[in-house]
Amino acid sequence: MVLLILTFTLAFLLSLYGVPVARRAALKYGIVDSQDGRLKRQREPVPYLGGLAIYLAFLGSLAFTFEFRQDVLGIVLAGTLVVLLGLIDDFGVLSPGTKLAGQLLAVLVLIKSGVHIQIAAFPPWLCLFLTVVWMIGIINAFNLLDVMDGLSAGVGLISALFLLVVAILNGDTTLAFMLTALAGSLLGFLRYNVHPAKIYMGDSGALFIGLMLGALAMIGQYKGDHPVALLSPLLILGVPIFDTLFVMYIRSLRGLPMFLGSPDHMALRLRHWGLTVPQVVAVSYGATVVMGGVGLAVMAVGERTAWGLLGLTGMALVAVALILKKVDMEQKIPADARNGQVRS
């Protein structure tokens, strides 16, 4: 436990120091996000490179406190690939196809390192297919969620803490150290990313968070007296998953390509509903806590109760989706919202 606290503290301090350095570098070299009059409406350009600071704080804290194994090295290498991919994409030079190919390469690294879904009842090819679907989905879910100050990083922090609880309960020190390092890095970054944000993490940070949480959730142990416990990671990461599915649903109704940026996200609809940016982020954090709590509860209760919790959660999410669908997105909102930077 002492080493976990040390890892968290070191990651937090490295991030706290590294993010302002990254901000100065981004401003010096013009690596900034500017409004485009359509989706990006921040008042002034905001520097990127926050994701690079998160990655370096994560890696640095682990290097000082943890011994790397093959699977850990595989996860770190895959994370490095998506960070580099995100840095290039932050310059706006990658097509959606190239970006997807890079993500698939990172997932392949995970699989070759032995990091993939393993369910004894499924044939190997199905486990590998589910691994690819899960990882690509979660990686892009956190990227899609990054549309408002403090949103994606904060949801990632809360999700990491719930997964950390699961790892500690199962005595999985490897996952515990990696999740602790990630949580500390994100907390330090949030110091500068809460509204109004002084820096954005960019695609490099969003893709990195998605890959790390997707991989660590995928190989975690979700012990219970019934198979429903295996669905716990879906609940713990439920907010970004819900947002992604909701955006896909709305875009399909509007006949828009899935890779085209559009203001259809859950957070942006709440903003149009009249909530301020801090209120939207707080609601999202609260939803993440509730979903994470349900995820832990599913592991602890009996099978019948677990199915009941899943059913209630599913009905609640459908109701929320129907309510959000009715929000008038043509209504103008105050210009102080960072209600853009929507990425496909």
N, C-alpha and C positions, 0 to 999 in steps of 0.2 A: 504493500500500500504506500510505503514511503517513496518508492521509486515511481509509482504512478503520480503521486503529488508532485514530485520533482519534474517528471516529464511534462505534466500540465503547466507548471509554473514556467519552465524553460521555454516551452512552445509559446505561451502567452507573452513572455517578455521579448522573445525574438520577433514575434509578430508585431508587438507594440513598437519596437524599435525599427523594424524593417519596413513597415507600411509607409511611414513618412519619407523614408529614403526612396522607396519606389515611387512615391508621389512626386518628389522633386525630380527624379529621373524622367518620369513621364512628361512633366511640364517642360523640362529642358529640351527634350527631343520631340515634343509635339504629339505625344501618344495620348490623345484626349478624345473624349466622346462629345460631339457637338450636336446641337439640335438640328433637325432636318425639316422642321415644319410639318411633318406628318405623324411620326411616332415618337420622336425624341424631342421633348419640350423643356428640358432643363434650361434655366435662365442663362447659364454660362458654361463653357466647356469644362468637363470634369475629367481628370486624368485617370487612365487605366493603370495596369500593372499591380493592382492589389492582389490578384491571384498568384502572381509570382512570389510575393512576400509570404502569402499563406503557405505555399508549397515549400519555400526555403525554411520557414519556421518549423513546419511539420518534419521535414527531413533532418534539420539540425538537432531538434530535440530528441528524435529517435537515435541519431548517431551517437549521442552522448550517453544514453541511458539503456539502449536495447541492442541485443545481438541479432543481426539479420540472418534469417533462414532462407531457404530457396523460395518458399511461397511468399515470404515477405519481400524478398528482392523482386519477385515477379510483379507484385502489386505496386512496388515503388517504381519499377521500370515502366509499367503501364501508365502509372500516374504521370511520370515524366513525359511520356509520349503525348498525352492529352494536354498537358501544360504547354508544350511546344506547339501543338496543333492550335490551341486556343490563342497563343500569342500571335501566331501568323494570321489567324482569323480575325483578331482584333484590328488588323490593318485592312480588313474587308477584301482580301484577295482570294479567298477560298470559295469555291462553289459548294452547294449542299452535298453534291456527290463526292467531292474530294474530302470534305469534312467527315462524311459518313465512312468513307474508306479508311481514314485515319483512326476513327473510333473502332472500327472492326479490327484493325491491326493491334490496337491496344488490348482488345478483348482476346485476340489470339494469343498474345503474350501471357495473359492470365491463364488461359486454358493450358498452354504449354508448361506453365509453372505449377500445374495441378490445382489451380484455383477455379473451380467450377461447381455447378450444382451436382450433388450426388444423392440420388434417391434410389434405394435398392430395388424398388418395385418397377422402376423405369429402365428401358434399354439405354445403353450408353449414348446412342445417337440422339435420343430424345432429351437426355440431360444436357448434352452440348447445345442442342437447339434452344432449349429453355434458357441456358446460360447467356447465349447471344441476345435473345429477345429481352431478357431481364436487364442485362448490362447496358445495351443500347437505349432501352427505355429509361432507366434511371439516370444515365449520363445526360440525356437530353431533357429529362424532366427538370433537373436543377438548373439547366441552362435556360429553359423556357420560364422558370419561376423567377429568374433574375430580372424583374421589370420594375422594381421599386426599392428605394434605399433600405438596406438592412434586411430585406425579405429572404432572399435565397440563403445568405450566410447564416441568418438567425434560425431559419427552419433547419438548416444543416446542422447547426450547433445542438439544437434540441434533439434532433433525431440521433445524433452521435451519442448524446448523453443517455438516451433510452437504450441504444444498442450496447453502450458501456455497462449499463446495469445488467443486461442479459449476459454479457461476457463475464462479469464478475460473479454472478450467480452460478455460472457453469464452470468457473475456475479456469477460463480460457485467457491466460496471461498475454498471449500474442495479440489477440484482438483487443484486449483491454488497453495495452500500451499504444497501439496504433490509433484507437478511438480517442484515447486521452490526448495524444499529440494533436490530432485533428481538432478536437474540441478547444484546446488551448490556443491553437493558431487562429481559429475562427473568432474566438472571443476577443483576441487582440485586434483583429481586423475590424470587428464591429465597432470598436472605439472610434474609428474614422469613417464608418460606412452608414451609421444611423443618420436619419434625416435631419438636416440637409447633408448629404454625403460629401465628404472631401475627396473621396477616391472610390472608384468602382473596381471590382475584381476582374471584370471582363470575362470573356469566354474561357480564358486560361483557368481562372478560379472556379467558375461554375462547372466546367467539365471535370476539373480535378475533384471537386466535392462530390459530384455525381458518381464518378468512377470509384472513389474511395468508399463511400457509403454503400454503393451497390455491391462492390466486391466483399466488403466486410460483413454486410448483412447476409450475403449469399452463403458464406462459409460459416456463419455462426450456428450455434446449436440452440434449438428451440424445443427444449424438453418439456413434455407434458404427458398426461395419461391418455392422450388421444391424438390423432393425426391433424386435428384442426390447429394445433399449436404451430405447425409448420407455416401457417399463414400470418404469423406475427410480424415478420418483416414487411409484409404488404401494408399492414396497419401502421407500423412505426414510420414508414415512409409514405403514408397515405396522402398527405397534403400535396406534395409534388406530383404524385401519381394521379390524384384527382384532377389537379389543374391541367395536366397534360391531356388526359382523356376528355376533359371538358372543352379544351381548346380544339382538339381534333373533332369533337362532335359539332361545335359551332361552325368551324370552318367547312365541314362537310355539308352542313345545312346551307351555308352561304355559297357553296360551290367554289371555295377558294383552295388553292394548293396547300398541302400540309406544311410545306417549307416556306411559305410566304408569311412575313411578319404582319400581324394584325392585332388591334386592341381588343382581343377576345378573352383575355385572362381573367381568372377569378378576382385577383387583386385590383385590376383596372375597373372591373364592373362594380366592385365595392366602392371604389373611389368615385365613380360616376353616381353611385347611390347616395353620395353626400358625406361619406366618411373622409377624414383627413388621412394623410399618409401615415402618421404614427398610429392612428386608430386601425387602419387596414392591416398594418404590420402586427399590431397587438392581437387582432382577431386571428390572424394567420398563426401566430405563435400559440395562442390559446387552442386553436384547432389541432395543432401539432401535438401539444401536450395531451389533449383528450384522446387523439388517435393512438399516441404512444402508450397511454394508460390502458386503453382497450387492448392493445397488443400484448402488454404484460399480463393483463387479466385473463386473456384467452389461454395463456400458458398455465395459469394457476387454478382455473376452475374446471369443473367437469365438462364432458363433451356436450351434453345437452345445453348447459348454460353458455358454453362457448359458441355454439350454433346460434343461440338466441342473441348474444352480443353481436355476432356478425350480421344477423338479420336486421337488428335495430340500426346498426351502423350503416348498412347498405341503404335502408329506407331513408335515413337522415341525409345521406349523400345525394340520393336521387332528388329529395325535396329541395336541397340547397341548389342543385343544378337547375331545377325547373324555375326556382326563384331568380337565380342569376341570369338565366336565359331571357327573362322579361325586362331586364334593366335596359333603359334607353341609352344606347351608346352615342347617340347624336347630341345628347345634352352636353353643353360646355361646362368644364370644371375649371377652377382657379389654376393659373399658370405656375403655381409654386410646386405642383406635383411633378415628380419624376415619373410620369405615366407613359413613358416610352421605353426606348432601348429594347424593344421586343425583338427577340431573335428566333429564327425558325430552326 
